């Protein structure tokens, strides 16, 4: 092929007795390549019948690839907005379904009782306790140390407990716990459900009359509704303990004074805000994860794309919700 496209070529077929279909296709390809490159291909010793047959073989032309439609800036933005709107609509549908089957659905005769909530709570929440507490402890230790350095300049190291307490329960505990769970548990949920969709297990569930939301989404929704607030609350306590270490070893504040200041800071509204924010963050994680898993199309590569999309959208949704809560609460 390379030789005939670079120079003239002569083929001697005097020793050929017969040529099969593959050989004829090869000779026709050589002829077409020589014509396009401006060189000549001479068939010497070939029978007239074979030459006539080769000239009559049709060669289909591969059509040129059409250029993809180009979109201007406004069309691209509109398409992105519609894509996000469809995702939000699907998430709201799953939220309504999950809340209904978790509350009023118990009185619905069409409800199909499925277990697995405790198992999902163990997989999605309890097994993430170590990494959540460790990272929150390190983040709180760093923030408390930086704050203590600034407070010591004014001789106000005793107020470190108030700052750490508000910071942990209002922001760091719920936010860090949710982000870690979005990357760990949310991606696992999306990968599991999308694999079931690709292998047509979800289609089999529908064929058997089993509602996918009740069987797949509801146990994970209930598990995350309990696991995320508990993890966020526990992580906030761990962060306050990190602040205690900094206050004692750096600022010289006695543990009793630190705990007294901390108790005066942790009012009931602050604790309720922590639990409510973490509950919403958990819903964002599990609903986006389930929606991305159920809406996947394609093969194994689609599973990877859905998992990546789940993590990106979950973290973005958590940060956006946290910003909205800041305007609402403060």
Secondary structure, 3 states (H helix, E strand, C coil): CHHHHHCCEEEECCCCCCCCHHHHHHHHHHHHHHHHHCCCEEEECCCHHHHHHHHHCCCCCCCCCCCCCCCCHHHHHHHHHHHHHHHHHHHHHHHHHHHHHHCHHHHCCCCCCCCCHHHHHHHHCHHHHHHHHHHHHHHHHHHHHHHHHHHHCCCCHHHHHHHHHHHHHHHHHHHHHHHHHHHHHHHHHHHHHHHHHHCCHHHHHHHCCCCHHHHHHHHHHHHHHHHHHHHHHHHHHHHHHHHHHHHHHCCCCCHHHHHHHHHHHCCHHHHHHHHHHHHHHHHHHHHHHHHHHHCCCCCHHHHHHHHHHHHHHHHHHHHHHHHHHHHHHC
